[in-house]
Amino acid sequence: MQMMRHLLATVVAAWFMLTANAQDQSYADCVVKATSSWGQPCDKCEIYSGYKRDYRSVYQLELRNICGEMLEVKVAMEENNGTWRTFPVRTLAGGDTLSAFACRGTGKYLYWARRVNDTEIVLPTDGEIVSAYPGN
């Protein structure tokens, strides 16, 4: 009987530890850089060298949700003048990707993630990003 109580106590303790770790999970850990590139064509970037479009400074990024849960993700990409190009919050299912770009990029980017409909985690607004990460 003593052994049974000890085993039950061990199982209950293990269950509490696993539950606590799941609640402490940072959903930003579910978002990883899938690919990035410099100098690829981007329809949104209109930088010209003479009469020809110049994509040399374009930095593009693709982020992937590697977890099974639906996430909401906010992304900001830094331009070389120190400003941040922000993107609307996107919902990503497990395995889905999102793309972001900076026309005159530095290669720096920021992202925030939370579970869909998680009201305890507040994603920053564009204004909060700009004021929290001032440019040059």
N, C-alpha and C positions, 0 to 999 in steps of 0.2 A: 504494500500500500504506500509506503514511504517513497519507493522508487517511482510509482505512478504519479504522485504529487510532484516530485522533482521533475519528471518528464513533462508534465502539464505546465509547470512554471516555466520551464525552458522554452516550450513552444509558444506560450503567451508572450514571454519577453522577446523572442525572435520576431513574432508578429508585430509587436509594438515598434521594434527597431525598423522593420521594413516599412511600416506605415509612416513613421516619422521621416524616413529618407524620401519617400514618395512625395510627401508634402513639402519638403525642403528643395525639391528639384527646381532648378532654374531652367525655364523653358528656352532661354537663350542658348543653352547647351544643345538643344535639338536642331538649331540652325547652323549649318556649316557652309563654307564657301565651296561651291561645286566647281566653278571655273571663273577665270578672270582673263581679260585681254586688254592690250593697248593697241590703238591704231586701226581698229576694225570699223567699217562703215556703221554709222548710226543716223537714222532718218531724222532724229530730233536735233542733232547738232549741225548748226549752219556756220561753220568756220571756213573761210575761203582764203586760198593763196592764189591771188590773181583771179581768174575766172573759174578755178577748179576747187571743189571742196577738199578740205585738208582735215584728215581724221587722225593725224599723228598724236594729238594730245587727248584723244577720247579714251577714257578708261571705262570698261564695262565689266559688270560683276553678275554672277548668278549664284543665288543662295538656295540651299535645299533643306527641307524639313526631313530630318532623318528619324524622327519619332513617329509613332502611330497616331498621336493625337492631333486634332485640328488646332492650328495655331493662327494667331493674328500677329503679323510682323510689320514693323515700321522701319524704314531704311533711310539713311542720309549719306550722301556722297560729297566729299570735299572737292571744291573747284580750286584752281591754283591761286585765286585772289583771296582765299580764306573763307569764302561763303560756303554754305551747305545747300546742296540740291536735295530737297526732301521729296519723298514719295508717299502717296496715300497708304493707309494701312491695308495690307493684303491678307486674305485668308488662305492658308496653305494646308492642304491635307498631307498626310504622311507620304513622303516621296516626291511631293510637288516642288517646283522651283519658282523663283521669281527673279526677274532681271532688273538691274538698276544701272545708271550710267552717269558719268560726269563728262561734259564736253571738253573742258580744260582741266582734267583730273590731276590729283596729287597721288592717287592710289589709296587714300585713306577713306574708310567708310565706317559707319556706325549702324547698329541695328538693335532693336528691342523686340522681345517676343513674349507672348502670354497665351494661355489656353483660350480658345474661343469662349466668349461670354464670361471671362473671369473679371469680376468687377473690383477685386481687391488690388490688382495690378493695373496701374494707369500708364498708358503709353504716352510719351511726350508729344506735345503739339509742335507744329513747325516753328512757332515763335519761341517756345521753350528750348528747342534745339539750337536755334540761332543765338539766343542769349546765353545759353550754357556753354557753347563752344564758339567763342568769338574768333573772328578771322585775324589776319596778320595785323 
